Amino acid sequence: MSPLAALLSRPPMTDQAPHREPLFNVPPIIVTMLATMALIHALRSFVLSSAQDNELLLLFVFDPARYSSGLLLGGGLLGGLPAQVWSFVTYAFLHASWTHLGVNAIWFLAFGSAVARRFGTARFIIFFCVTAAAGAIAHLFAYGGQNAPVIGASAAISGTMAAAMRFALQRGGPLSFRRHREADYHVLALPLSRMLREPPVITFLVVWFGLNFVFGLWSTPLTGDNEVVAWQAHIGGFVAGLLLFSWFDPPVHEVPADDSAATRH
């Protein structure tokens, strides 16, 4: 081949860098929510006085005592009726320690990221609030009328774990053991009855419910900071995420065009 022919046979040069999958491909909504939780905890740890922190907790923590008839007649906790509503969600943005927040952040990054990329921002925010509220409802049934405040995002994170089970653990899903692609987040979700027969899902359920059973039986601290695990709230969020997944899963026509034909037909 002549030098001229060799030169002409080369592909044209461009100024565009080759496409690479980012090392940490975290949806912006996950980053935003984790940053908000960290900012709130930093404010409580470094800015507010002890009295101010207690007042903040009384306003935004979820406590079954808010719904005690005796407290209602006596004026109730701080916040009154509005706090009885918003605390079903706001408690999820409060954490007992940096360790508590860090443990939750790890699980939220792993499972929340997969679900957020599938649902999109708006659906994911609503899903987070619904599963957090489901965890609070389960806690309320377990401790109705008692002074048993709960904080932390674990119930909502348990909901994202359950939602991820519907699509992410199956072959070709984003949590399978291979390098993922964007299309992996839009694989066809298995029906609930079939999903519950999949070996990876069965293993996950046995381990997850087993750990929560242990936490409930011995009130085992999760982070080593003398923090008792609110396992009833975990189960409430998990069950809600499992059963309500199809309500939030985007219909086929909303899946990106490049992915829909190959993954959700």
N, C-alpha and C positions, 0 to 999 in steps of 0.2 A: 504494500500500500504506500502510495506516495505521501510525503509530508503534508501536501495540501489536502488530500483526501482524508488523512488522519485528523487534521484540524477540523474539517467540516463535519466529521462523524461524531465529534464530541457534543454532549448536550449543552445547550446554552446556559451561560452563567446568570444567576439572579442574585438580587440583594436580599432575598427572603431566607431566613434561617429555617432549617428543617423543623417540622412539627415534632415536639416532644411532649410526652405526658408529664405534667408536673409531679415532682416528688411527693408533695403534700397537696392533694387536690381536695381542699375542704370548701364546701359551699359557703358563700358570704354570710348566710343567715346563721350558720353554726358558729362562725367566728364572732358575729355580732352578739349572739346570745351568751356565749361564753365570756366575751369581754364585758358584757353588762353584769353578769354574775360576779366576775372578778372585781369590777369597779365597785359594786355594792358592798362586797366583803371588805375591800380595801377601805372604803368609807367608814364602815363599822369598826374596823380594826385600828385605823390610824387617825381618824378625824373626830368621830363622835365620842362624847364622854360615855361612861357606863350608864348613866341615867338616860341619856339620849338614845343609846343603843337599845336599852330595854323598852323605851317608848316606841321605837321603830318596830321592834319585834312584836309588841302588843298590837300594833296596827296591822301588820302584814302576815304574821304567822298564822297557820291554820290550827285552830284549837277547838275541839269538840265542846269545850266549856262555853263557847260563844252561843251555843244553841241550847243551853240549859235553861229551863224555865225559871229557876231561882235567880240566875244571873240576869235574865231578861227583865224580871220584875225589879231587880236591884240596880238596874242601869246598864248591866253588861260590861264587856271589855271595851277598850278604846276603839273608836271607829264606828260603833253602833251598827246600824243596818248595812251601810255601804261595805264595811269591813267583813260582814257576814257573807257578802257576795264576792268581793275581790280576793279574799284570802284563799278561796278555792284554787287560785292560780298563783297569787303573789308569793306564797310560801315556797314555791319551786325555785325562786330566785335568791333565796336566803340559804346560807350554809353555816354549819357549826364551827368549821375550822378550815384552814387552807388545805389540810389533808383531805377532808371531806369533799371540798370543791375539786381538788385534783383527781381523786378517784372517779367522781362523777364525770369530769371532763374527759377522761380517757375513754370511758364507755360511750359518752355522747359523741365523741369524734368518730369512734368505730361504727356505731350503728346509726346515730343521727345523721351522719353525712350521707350514708346510702339512701336513707328514707327521704331526706331533704332533696337530693338530686332527682329522685323519682317524682315526688309530690310537687315540687316547686315551692317557692317561698310562702305564698299566701296559704296554701293548703297545709304546709308544714307548721306554720304558726298556730293555725286553728287546731291541728292535730295535737300539738304540744299542750295547748290549753285544755283540750278535752280530756286527754289522758292524765294530765295533772289533776284535773277536777275529779276524774274517776278514782284516782288514788286517794284524794281527800275524802270522797264519799265512803270508800272502803274503811278508811281510818275512823270516820265518824260513826259508822255502824259498829266498829270494834270497840270504840271508847265513848259511846254516846253519853254526853253530859259530864264526862270527866275532864279534869284539867290535864290533858295529854297533848301538848303542842307538838307539831311536826314541821320540820323544814327540810329543804333539799329537793333537787330535781330528779331524784331516783325514780319516783313513780312515772313521770313523763318519759324518762330514759328507758324504763322497763317497757313502756308502750312502744318506743321506737325499736327495741329489741324484738318484740312480738311482730311488729309490722315488717321488719327486715326478714323475719323467718318466712313470710309469704312469698318472697322472691329472691332474696339475696344469698341464701344458703344452697339453693339448688344448683345443679350443674350449669355453668355459664353465667351464674349470678356474680355480682361484684364482690361477695365475700367468699367465693370459691378460691381454691389455692392456685391461682394463676394471675398473670398481669391483666388487669381489667381494662375494658374499653367503655366508652360512653354508652354504647348499645347495651351493655350488661345491666345497666340500671333500669332498663325497660323490657326485660324479659317477661314473658307472659306469667302472671302470678298464678300459682296453683290453687285450685279450689281447696277450701279449708279441710274437707274430708280427706282429700288425697294428700295434702301437705302433712297431715298428722300420721301418715304411714311412711313418710320418708325417713330413712335411718339417721341422717344428720340432724333432722328436726327432733326426732325422738330423743336422741342423745342430748341435744341442747335443752329440751324440756325437762328431762330427768335431772340433769345437773342444776339447772336454774331453780326448779321447784325444790330440789333437795337442799340446796344452799339456803333458800328462804325458810325451809322447814327447820333447819339447824338454827338459823338466826332467831326464829320465833320460839323454839323450844328452850334455848339457853340464853335468849336475849344477848347474843354475842355482839360485841362491838365490832364494827366493820373496819375502822381505821386506826384502832389502837388509842383513840382519844376519849374513851369512855362514852362513846355515842351509841346508844341503843338503836338497832336497825328497825325502822318502821316497815316491817315485812308485809303487813296487811295493805299498806299503801302501794307497795311494789306490785302485789298481786292484782290490786284494783286497776292500776295503770296497764299492766301486762295484758289482762283479760280484755280491757277496752281496746288496746291496740290491736289485739288479735281479731276481735270480732268486728271492729269498725273500720278495718283496713280498706275494705271495698268501697266505703263511703267516700274516702279521700283519694283513692287511686285514680289518676287521670284517665279519662276515656281514650280510646285508641287515637281519635282524631287530634288529640292534643299532644301526642308524642312527636318529637322532632321527625321531620319527613325522612331523613336519612336512616332513621332507626326503625320506623314503624313496620315497613314491609318485611324486614328480616327478623324482627323479634316479637311482634305482637300481632299476629294474624290469626 
